């Protein structure tokens, strides 16, 4: 008999957190699931631990190292058999009622093809961290694409459950993205179907020092996600929102390159952003000022700082 839910868990050398993530699946009050753990070329200790797991619902996929979570997650997705697909990163955890609450609610709201929950943050030892952003953010239901674009709603990947048939129709994670691949999928899903929000913090997102990915890569991929969404967008009222987001991502990318002394990359990010940024001079000029200040002669930088100090004093 096929499981109701296929849980996708990519992992790579996360022995500090992996057991807690798996234990949170085993503790679910909803038990009709399969857990597909896709190992992205971990070391011997991690693989030995995974092989020691005896629950027949846990299925292991050992893969050579890619360093690309979207790729390794799609490997697991291709073997999924459940009516629904859920996602859980190997350093995050679920509260015991998480799957039960979402499946019950999705069953009651048949027109909604996917679901998410509110989430909270924990630290490396599992303690709640109430100081981080989004701690009070609700999980509204309905058509939420505009809310997502305006950051009025936030989706954590481990909170999502989606009908597998919808993923087959829309496509899973875009493997062109190293980072922000989940945002791309949420935007596509949000344009396709209403979402079912479970307004309880049933997902715990762990923040720790071992997260991977570069600052510049995050800005670059997020800009590409917004550009892709703009190309596919059928709601003209959202075009200005998406163009401004593209401009902001370009500005952030340029500033990131400037911060690390990459002059040519910083200038290139400004120039390639112009098709979107010219409508938003404050965004473009703000980034241009940062880049110019970073690479200008010391005497010019000193003059700019004095000018800025005078303006602050006057206000």
Steps between C-alpha positions, in 0.01 A plus 500: 500500500636841405568756774291816531802729544851485356744701714803634313813546712831590330806483722875547496722443806245621755555249780464775761138559397389210276386261778266764648347567159433130442368450853249781441365306202478178700308690770225619261145418607425446129686179418413426136822632344822404332819689579733534200845601625723608213862505612718736296830314537539523879791352691512148641359592842183648352447212262557244775238674715251507214552129433429428867144631470259207511157651441372351169339834411847659471658466156861601434639645180879530488627742236839636402560850633335783304496786751164602348197439725254549212664217307514255789142582604377429147680166509286407800185646345532272200454198729212645704177301500276691740189699413668792677861613521648665809844654541730491803858624510733280699573770758136598569226324698124456502267502798303173530166629363651667194403249230169408662386863514594568138352185349175545692471861386585423137235227503241756616608754235524295183552803271825587679783297351773582750549593862741663742522571871622785710856444622735592782877513526723286719873523563762228453404338832128504426399795719234738367645828372230765523726785389512403132281640224163350407438367852151654497426452128164336433430236232208639295302280263382576146674661204823630652739576212481875557540450876812292436648761267432774754635285789161516668506119510809283541532130419762278662581204278466238779144623567368415152279211393388486136303259283748296300289529185547880513878462516482267203297760310707809589840340538698467821806702605678692224853359497639816342485660845761426764304700759142634517371206295223457756378858448471429128278199570283688752439780249396249234273316742349826627410600143340159443295432812372639826705392800371353824656674798525323836550789738695309765882497538532127426832536314825589675776653288850463640746788472866407545847587377528222241265630232655501154477740208654836417344843543551589134353169383187561708448849348568367148268202523223698664518756219477218246198358684319835480597538132362154426180579690463828310532320165230249599273749675144531366382765745609837362438668835794305643748606230610820682550303823713242321704760310578686821602176667733427208651847545545448874668163448736654244585779744565246775718293267702804399550602863604145591766499226619843613523384860740225399703720266374356169490822299422361156224273633347787698488723191368217282216435747402867477508506121305178450234621743416810297203352307319477836681760711451812287143523631629511858780757514532488878580128481745528211668820614531374856692195381706709258599731784615207712707358214652839416579565865663159538733538204552876485831661609535547880468879473165467321371246753595735782310783333190282460513394866525862616207596277291216635588595856389859440167384356439278801581786737259731317219250532 
